Amino acid sequence: MALDWDFIGYEPLNRKPLDRLHGYWQSLSGGGVPKKSSFRPTNVPELLPYLSIIEKTDDGDLIYRLFGSGLRARVGFDLTGVSVMMAFPDPAKEFFERAFALMLEKGQPACHRMDIHTEDGGVFAEDLLYMPLADDEGKHRFALGIYWMESEQEFLRIDRKVSGYFVYPLRFWIDEGGMPLVMDIPSYDVSDAVYRK
């Protein structure tokens, strides 16, 4: 079953890549949350540059375990092994931790949209979709994410340097008993993030 964008509440920039990854995730789940060990990035090779895997560690930190080449091209270097929390100022840090924990607890996909601002004044919208993955013991510990831009080729063709990520506001839609769960925070600017290009 494809993602229900009417239920989620907004039209994605491009349904195909998000629905493709969600469909693959669903095919592994057997009705539950699939194990990370069952996920094979090579089964979705066209999406691999835009994929990430985030792990929630025992101490509660969120660490990138996979950061695709297309994402590396955007920020200027590889974030594999880096804490996601380093990218967020307060109060976004607290919000993201709560939203991530809720996604893992519910075992449901979550998505949101944000703007990427560049130093030459460009603005690119980006859709983000996260889906939980379990460890070998069945604990919901990982999230598989895809980051899809409206104009990936233009962004990469021009030497654009990221000046900030702006959210207006950040919303996660999670199936909460037949109703979308919407979590809002005010817009924020993470132009001072450690991975600024």
C-alpha positions in Angstrom: 0.0 0.0 0.0 1.4 3.4 -1.0 1.6 6.3 1.5 -1.8 8.1 1.9 -0.7 11.7 1.1 -4.3 12.9 1.7 -4.1 11.5 5.2 -0.6 12.9 5.7 -1.9 16.3 4.7 0.4 17.7 2.0 1.4 16.9 -1.6 5.0 15.7 -1.9 7.4 17.2 -4.4 7.6 13.8 -6.1 5.6 10.8 -4.9 7.6 8.2 -6.8 10.8 7.9 -4.8 9.1 8.2 -1.4 6.4 5.7 -2.4 9.1 3.4 -3.8 11.1 3.3 -0.6 8.0 3.0 1.6 6.8 0.1 -0.6 10.1 -1.7 -0.2 10.1 -1.1 3.6 6.5 -2.5 3.7 7.6 -5.6 1.7 10.1 -6.4 4.4 7.8 -5.9 7.3 5.4 -8.8 7.3 2.9 -6.5 9.1 5.4 -5.2 11.6 8.6 -3.2 11.7 11.3 -4.8 9.5 14.7 -5.7 10.8 17.6 -3.5 9.7 19.5 -6.7 8.7 16.8 -7.4 6.1 17.2 -4.0 4.4 19.4 -4.2 1.3 20.2 -0.7 -0.1 21.1 -2.4 -3.4 17.5 -3.3 -3.8 16.7 0.4 -4.3 19.8 1.5 -6.1 18.2 4.6 -7.7 17.5 5.9 -4.2 20.7 5.0 -2.5 22.4 8.4 -2.9 19.6 10.0 -0.9 19.2 7.5 1.9 20.3 7.7 5.5 20.1 5.3 8.4 20.0 6.8 11.9 20.6 4.7 15.1 19.2 5.5 18.5 22.1 4.5 20.8 21.7 3.1 24.4 22.6 6.5 25.8 19.8 8.2 23.7 22.0 9.8 21.1 21.0 9.7 17.4 23.9 8.7 15.1 24.0 8.6 11.3 25.1 5.1 10.3 24.5 5.6 6.5 24.7 9.0 4.7 24.3 8.6 1.0 26.6 10.2 -1.6 23.9 12.7 -2.8 23.5 13.9 0.8 27.3 14.2 1.2 27.4 16.3 -2.0 24.8 18.7 -0.4 26.5 19.3 2.9 30.1 19.0 1.7 31.2 15.9 3.6 30.2 12.6 5.0 28.1 12.6 8.2 28.4 8.8 8.8 29.2 8.3 12.5 28.2 11.9 13.4 25.4 12.7 15.9 22.3 14.1 14.3 21.8 16.3 17.3 24.8 18.4 16.4 22.7 19.7 13.5 19.9 21.1 15.6 19.8 24.1 18.0 17.4 24.3 20.9 14.4 23.9 20.8 14.6 21.8 17.6 16.9 19.3 19.3 14.4 18.5 22.0 11.6 18.3 19.4 13.5 16.0 17.1 14.4 13.7 19.9 10.7 13.4 20.9 9.5 13.0 17.3 12.2 10.3 16.7 11.3 8.4 19.9 7.6 8.5 19.0 8.2 7.2 15.5 10.1 4.3 17.0 7.6 3.7 19.7 4.6 3.7 17.3 6.5 1.8 14.6 5.1 4.1 12.0 6.6 6.2 9.2 6.9 10.0 9.7 7.6 12.7 7.2 8.1 16.4 7.0 9.2 19.2 4.6 11.8 21.9 5.0 13.6 24.5 3.0 17.4 24.5 2.3 18.7 28.1 1.9 22.0 28.7 0.0 24.5 31.5 0.3 23.6 32.8 -3.2 19.9 33.3 -2.2 18.5 30.0 -3.6 15.8 28.1 -1.7 15.1 24.4 -2.3 12.3 22.5 -0.8 13.0 19.0 0.5 10.7 16.2 1.7 12.0 13.8 4.3 10.5 10.4 5.1 11.6 8.2 7.9 10.6 4.6 8.5 11.6 2.6 11.7 13.8 -0.5 11.5 14.4 -3.0 14.3 17.6 -4.6 15.6 18.0 -8.4 15.6 16.2 -8.6 18.9 13.2 -6.8 17.5 13.8 -3.4 19.3 12.9 -0.4 17.2 16.3 1.2 17.1 16.9 2.6 13.6 15.3 4.8 11.1 15.6 4.5 7.4 15.3 8.0 5.8 15.1 9.5 2.3 15.7 13.2 1.6 14.2 14.3 -1.7 14.6 17.7 -3.2 12.5 19.4 -5.8 15.5 20.3 -8.0 18.4 17.9 -7.0 20.2 18.3 -10.4 20.2 22.1 -10.3 21.4 22.1 -6.7 24.3 19.8 -7.4 25.1 21.4 -10.8 25.7 24.9 -9.4 28.3 25.3 -6.7 25.8 26.2 -4.0 26.8 26.4 -0.4 24.3 25.7 2.2 23.7 28.7 4.5 20.8 27.3 6.5 18.0 24.8 6.9 14.7 26.5 7.7 11.5 24.7 8.8 8.1 26.3 8.6 7.1 24.7 11.0 8.5 21.2 11.3 5.7 18.6 11.3 5.7 14.9 11.6 2.6 13.0 10.5 2.3 9.6 12.2 -0.7 7.4 12.1 -2.2 7.7 15.6 -5.3 5.4 15.6 -6.6 6.7 12.3 -5.6 10.4 12.9 -2.4 12.2 11.8 -0.3 13.2 14.8 1.1 16.6 14.0 4.0 17.9 16.1 4.9 21.6 15.4 7.7 23.8 16.5 8.5 27.3 15.4 10.7 27.8 12.3 14.4 27.8 13.0 17.7 28.4 11.3 20.5 25.9 11.7 23.0 27.8 9.7 25.5 27.4 12.5 25.3 23.6 12.4 28.7 21.8 12.6 28.3 20.4 9.2 27.8 23.7 7.4 29.5 23.4 4.0 
